[in-house]
Amino acid sequence: MRRLAKAASIQAATPIDLETWQASASWVQAEGLQIRFLHAGTGPALVLVHGLLGYSFNWRKVIPILAAGRRVIAPDMAGAGFSECRPDLDFSLLGSAKRLIAFLDAAGVTCCDLVGSSYGGSTTLMMAAMARSRVRSLILVAPANPWSQIGRKRVLLLQNPLVASLFPKLARGLSPVHSYWVRRMWGDPQKVSKETLEGYARPLRRPGVFEHAVNIVRTWQPDMREMQAALAEVAGIPSLLIWGSKDRVVDIQSAEPLAKELGGARVAVIEGAGHLPYEECPAEFSQVLQEFLRGIS
């Protein structure tokens, strides 16, 4: 496991500001759904897939860095962000992976380096097992996985029918609760700005977004078992696991068994970062990712 201290010598990121981000997206139709996505740069495709209750906004700090020499694409997955959200969406992990393939088709991406964060990491793993020839490499940022012990009680709580029905209504109306959970994903919660909190909150006011997230949790255990069974299909794809040393969402101890199942994936840990190292340490994160991609070229 490679551990990386924060490097002061790395050039700081120049993030896309919130208003520019709002105005800079494009749209495609995939599986009959309107999907919103950010894109920048030219060259080999690098696709960034957000996690549960995230969206393309997650990647605003690293897109300007990663777009140097690459075509970077960051979708709002169906049911999240500002993409279409319908109550009849297949909320299983397999359904999410199928929609990712459909998005790549619509965006004209035949093969790519695929980055997935948290639940987006699970989605990219499942997608790679289904369409291996379309994935040149996998970069998984603290992906949700069967070996993580953190959060199991919360999953069980949200699977309670009464809690599941009440949670979306309560969550939309309690901004301090939302602020707490966003800050909990940082290694240093003091780094979370008002703009960041507002950016993450915007799509959650839309009808159906919280409900879709709760539906995803309903099939969490069988989805994790299905993902674990699919790992044999993915082993051999060049893979990198990136974790923040202060991740409070997905257990860092789960990196080693997952890396083993992936056939010896590399593991890099960014010291001091939380669950979203691309948010907290964008320059360091980008350097790790770019070094990995250069090494497999």
URRADA-V284495 format. One record per backbone hydrogen bond with DSSP energy under -1.0 kcal/mol. CO is the residue of the C=O (numbers start at 1). NH is the residue of the N-H. E is the energy in kcal/mol with one decimal. If there is no record, write none. Layout:
co=CO nh=NH e=E
co=CO nh=NH e=E
This chain:
co=2 nh=269 e=-3.4
co=4 nh=271 e=-2.7
co=7 nh=10 e=-1.3
co=17 nh=21 e=-2.9
co=18 nh=22 e=-2.2
co=19 nh=23 e=-1.4
co=26 nh=37 e=-2.5
co=28 nh=35 e=-3.4
co=30 nh=33 e=-1.7
co=33 nh=30 e=-2.6
co=34 nh=84 e=-3.1
co=35 nh=28 e=-2.1
co=36 nh=76 e=-3.2
co=37 nh=26 e=-2.9
co=38 nh=74 e=-2.6
co=40 nh=72 e=-3.1
co=44 nh=71 e=-2.1
co=45 nh=113 e=-2.3
co=46 nh=73 e=-2.5
co=47 nh=115 e=-3.3
co=49 nh=117 e=-2.4
co=51 nh=54 e=-2.1
co=55 nh=58 e=-2.5
co=56 nh=59 e=-1.6
co=57 nh=60 e=-1.7
co=59 nh=63 e=-2.1
co=60 nh=16 e=-1.5
co=62 nh=66 e=-3.0
co=63 nh=67 e=-2.1
co=65 nh=68 e=-1.3
co=67 nh=69 e=-1.2
co=71 nh=46 e=-2.8
co=72 nh=40 e=-1.9
co=73 nh=48 e=-2.9
co=74 nh=38 e=-2.5
co=77 nh=80 e=-2.2
co=80 nh=83 e=-1.6
co=84 nh=79 e=-1.8
co=86 nh=89 e=-1.4
co=92 nh=96 e=-2.1
co=93 nh=97 e=-2.4
co=94 nh=98 e=-2.3
co=95 nh=99 e=-2.0
co=96 nh=100 e=-1.8
co=97 nh=101 e=-2.0
co=98 nh=102 e=-2.2
co=99 nh=103 e=-2.3
co=100 nh=104 e=-2.4
co=101 nh=105 e=-2.3
co=102 nh=106 e=-2.3
co=103 nh=107 e=-2.5
co=104 nh=109 e=-2.9
co=105 nh=108 e=-1.1
co=112 nh=136 e=-3.0
co=113 nh=47 e=-2.4
co=114 nh=139 e=-2.8
co=115 nh=49 e=-2.9
co=116 nh=141 e=-3.1
co=117 nh=120 e=-2.5
co=118 nh=122 e=-1.4
co=118 nh=144 e=-1.5
co=119 nh=123 e=-2.2
co=120 nh=124 e=-2.3
co=121 nh=125 e=-2.1
co=122 nh=126 e=-2.3
co=123 nh=127 e=-2.6
co=124 nh=128 e=-2.5
co=125 nh=129 e=-1.8
co=126 nh=130 e=-1.5
co=127 nh=131 e=-2.2
co=131 nh=134 e=-1.9
co=132 nh=135 e=-1.9
co=134 nh=112 e=-1.9
co=137 nh=114 e=-2.7
co=138 nh=240 e=-2.4
co=139 nh=116 e=-2.2
co=140 nh=242 e=-2.7
co=141 nh=118 e=-2.6
co=145 nh=148 e=-1.3
co=151 nh=155 e=-2.1
co=152 nh=156 e=-2.1
co=153 nh=157 e=-2.2
co=154 nh=158 e=-2.5
co=157 nh=160 e=-1.4
co=160 nh=164 e=-3.0
co=161 nh=165 e=-1.7
co=162 nh=166 e=-1.8
co=163 nh=167 e=-2.9
co=166 nh=170 e=-2.2
co=167 nh=171 e=-3.3
co=168 nh=172 e=-1.9
co=174 nh=178 e=-1.6
co=175 nh=179 e=-2.7
co=176 nh=180 e=-2.1
co=177 nh=181 e=-2.1
co=178 nh=182 e=-2.3
co=179 nh=183 e=-2.5
co=180 nh=184 e=-1.8
co=182 nh=185 e=-1.5
co=183 nh=186 e=-1.6
co=185 nh=275 e=-1.9
co=185 nh=276 e=-1.1
co=188 nh=191 e=-2.3
co=189 nh=192 e=-1.6
co=193 nh=197 e=-2.2
co=194 nh=198 e=-2.6
co=195 nh=199 e=-2.6
co=196 nh=200 e=-2.3
co=197 nh=201 e=-1.7
co=198 nh=202 e=-1.9
co=202 nh=205 e=-1.2
co=203 nh=206 e=-1.6
co=206 nh=209 e=-1.2
co=208 nh=212 e=-2.3
co=209 nh=213 e=-1.9
co=210 nh=214 e=-2.4
co=211 nh=215 e=-2.2
co=212 nh=216 e=-1.9
co=213 nh=217 e=-1.6
co=214 nh=218 e=-1.1
co=217 nh=220 e=-1.8
co=219 nh=223 e=-2.2
co=220 nh=224 e=-2.5
co=221 nh=225 e=-2.1
co=222 nh=226 e=-2.3
co=223 nh=227 e=-2.5
co=224 nh=228 e=-2.3
co=225 nh=229 e=-2.1
co=226 nh=230 e=-1.3
co=230 nh=233 e=-1.4
co=231 nh=234 e=-1.1
co=231 nh=235 e=-1.8
co=234 nh=237 e=-2.4
co=238 nh=138 e=-2.4
co=239 nh=266 e=-2.1
co=240 nh=140 e=-2.9
co=241 nh=268 e=-3.0
co=242 nh=142 e=-1.9
co=243 nh=270 e=-2.8
co=244 nh=247 e=-1.5
co=251 nh=254 e=-1.7
co=252 nh=255 e=-1.6
co=254 nh=258 e=-1.6
co=255 nh=259 e=-2.8
co=256 nh=260 e=-2.2
co=257 nh=261 e=-2.1
co=258 nh=262 e=-1.7
co=259 nh=264 e=-2.2
co=259 nh=265 e=-1.7
co=260 nh=263 e=-1.7
co=262 nh=236 e=-1.2
co=266 nh=241 e=-3.2
co=267 nh=2 e=-3.0
co=268 nh=243 e=-2.4
co=269 nh=4 e=-3.9
co=270 nh=245 e=-2.1
co=270 nh=273 e=-1.5
co=273 nh=246 e=-3.2
co=276 nh=279 e=-1.7
co=276 nh=280 e=-1.9
co=277 nh=281 e=-3.0
co=281 nh=285 e=-2.8
co=282 nh=286 e=-2.4
co=283 nh=287 e=-2.2
co=284 nh=288 e=-2.3
co=285 nh=289 e=-2.4
co=286 nh=290 e=-2.9
co=287 nh=291 e=-2.6
co=288 nh=292 e=-1.9
co=289 nh=293 e=-2.2
co=290 nh=294 e=-2.5
co=291 nh=295 e=-1.8
